[in-house]
Amino acid sequence: MQTIYIFGTRKGLAQIDFHATTGRFYAVFCNEKLGNYHSPEQAAADLAHGYTFSHSSGIDLTILGIPEDLEDWERISYDK
């Protein structure tokens, strides 16, 4: 079972994806990986505060209202 977290913003979709092959969580915005983390909580915090790699569009993630708390994200589980 794989779990991802998603949060829709006015400029696109923020995601936290888990990759079983690496055992890491990836912070993603508009399908672009912006960093990898040991926990989904750290990925969410870094997306919320703009502590990830910059998105190629140059958008400032901190103005999008991405929440730090995973309780505010939608959690999706699926079989892989």
Secondary structure as GFF3:
##gff-version 3
##sequence-region A 1 80
A	DSSP	beta_strand	2	9	.	.	.	ID=ss1
A	DSSP	beta_strand	12	19	.	.	.	ID=ss2
A	DSSP	beta_strand	24	29	.	.	.	ID=ss3
A	DSSP	beta_strand	32	37	.	.	.	ID=ss4
A	DSSP	alpha_helix	40	49	.	.	.	ID=ss5
A	DSSP	three_ten_helix	61	63	.	.	.	ID=ss6
A	DSSP	three_ten_helix	70	72	.	.	.	ID=ss7
A	DSSP	beta_strand	74	78	.	.	.	ID=ss8
###
